[in-house]
Amino acid sequence: YYVNETYGHYIQIKLTEPIGNGLRFCYWLRTNEPPENPNIEGYAPSKIVVWYSTVGNIDNENSDTEGQWKELVTLTREADGLPYTQGDKMYYMSEEIDLNETITYLRFSCMEKTSDGETYYLGKDDGNNAFVAITEMKVWGN
């Protein structure tokens, strides 16, 4: 289960080939709400940090330390338009992100979500609100 205080609720991706120029990613949200009235706020991340590693092979048991993770970009609802309200599209497509070195792993970290005006810190808070619901994700790079 990939949750901790440093990286929130995260998805770790080993790239099939290293990339060194740039990347984009897209994710889709999932909700249990009816399709004619999808309230996605309680399921959507409000702050995402994308990390990268240049390490060739990371043992998942020790990935937090072996990964030598470096922050690539931080995205928020306010600054980057992460979707969260009724009427928003149910997906997010990033802008192109330039890379300064060749990377082998990505860590897509959902750090916070805001629901009913309250912020939950994923990986620190627990209970019924310490989750996000992403149903699919795609990453493109070269």
C-alpha positions in Angstrom: 0.0 0.0 0.0 1.7 3.2 -1.2 0.9 5.8 1.4 3.3 7.7 3.8 3.7 11.1 5.3 6.5 12.2 2.8 4.8 11.1 -0.4 1.1 11.1 0.5 -0.9 8.6 -1.5 1.3 7.7 -4.5 1.6 5.7 -7.6 5.2 4.6 -8.5 5.9 4.0 -12.2 9.0 2.3 -13.6 9.4 3.6 -17.2 9.8 0.9 -19.9 12.6 3.1 -21.4 14.4 6.1 -19.8 13.3 9.5 -21.0 15.3 12.7 -21.0 13.5 15.5 -23.0 10.0 15.9 -21.6 6.8 14.3 -20.5 3.1 14.8 -20.2 0.5 12.9 -18.2 -3.2 12.5 -18.0 -5.5 11.0 -15.3 -9.2 10.2 -15.1 -11.2 10.4 -11.9 -13.7 7.9 -10.6 -16.7 8.6 -8.5 -19.6 6.6 -7.1 -22.0 9.5 -7.8 -24.6 9.3 -10.5 -23.3 10.2 -14.0 -25.9 13.0 -14.4 -24.7 14.7 -11.3 -21.1 13.8 -10.7 -19.8 15.4 -7.5 -16.1 14.6 -7.8 -14.7 16.9 -5.1 -14.5 14.2 -2.4 -12.6 11.9 -4.8 -10.2 14.4 -6.5 -6.7 15.4 -5.4 -6.2 19.1 -4.7 -2.4 19.0 -4.6 -0.2 16.6 -6.6 3.6 16.5 -6.5 5.4 14.5 -9.3 8.8 13.1 -8.3 11.4 11.4 -10.4 14.4 9.1 -10.0 17.4 8.4 -12.2 18.2 5.1 -10.3 18.3 2.1 -12.7 16.4 -0.4 -10.5 14.6 0.3 -7.3 13.6 -2.4 -4.8 10.0 -1.6 -3.9 10.5 -2.5 -0.2 13.2 0.2 0.0 12.0 2.6 -2.6 11.6 5.6 -0.4 15.4 5.6 0.4 16.8 3.9 -2.7 14.9 6.0 -5.1 16.8 9.2 -4.4 13.6 11.1 -5.4 13.8 14.6 -6.8 10.8 16.9 -7.2 9.7 17.5 -10.8 6.6 19.6 -10.5 3.8 20.6 -8.0 0.3 21.0 -9.2 -2.7 22.5 -7.4 -6.4 23.1 -8.1 -6.0 26.9 -7.8 -2.8 27.3 -10.0 -3.2 24.4 -12.4 -6.9 23.7 -12.7 -7.0 20.2 -11.2 -10.6 19.1 -11.7 -12.9 18.8 -8.7 -16.4 20.3 -9.1 -19.6 19.2 -10.7 -19.4 20.3 -14.4 -15.6 19.9 -14.6 -14.2 17.4 -17.0 -13.4 14.1 -15.3 -9.8 14.2 -16.3 -6.6 16.3 -16.1 -4.0 16.7 -18.9 -0.7 18.3 -17.9 1.2 20.7 -19.9 4.5 19.5 -21.3 7.1 19.2 -18.5 10.7 19.7 -19.5 13.3 17.3 -18.1 16.9 18.3 -17.2 18.2 14.7 -16.9 17.3 11.2 -18.0 14.8 9.6 -15.7 13.8 6.0 -15.1 11.0 6.3 -12.5 8.1 8.6 -11.7 6.2 8.9 -8.5 2.8 10.6 -8.8 2.0 11.8 -5.3 -1.5 12.9 -4.3 -0.6 15.0 -1.3 -3.9 16.7 -0.4 -7.6 16.7 -1.2 -10.2 19.3 -0.2 -13.8 18.2 0.5 -16.6 20.3 1.9 -14.1 23.1 2.6 -11.8 20.9 4.7 -8.3 19.9 3.6 -7.1 16.3 4.2 -3.4 15.6 4.1 -3.1 12.2 2.4 -0.5 10.0 4.2 -0.9 11.9 7.4 -4.7 12.0 8.0 -6.6 8.7 8.2 -10.2 7.6 8.2 -12.8 7.9 5.5 -11.4 11.0 3.8 -7.8 9.8 3.4 -8.1 8.7 -0.2 -8.5 9.7 -3.9 -10.1 7.8 -6.7 -8.1 7.8 -9.9 -9.3 5.2 -12.4 -6.8 5.5 -15.2 -3.5 7.3 -15.9 -1.3 7.7 -19.0 2.2 9.0 -19.3 4.0 10.1 -22.5 7.6 11.0 -22.8 10.7 11.2 -25.0 
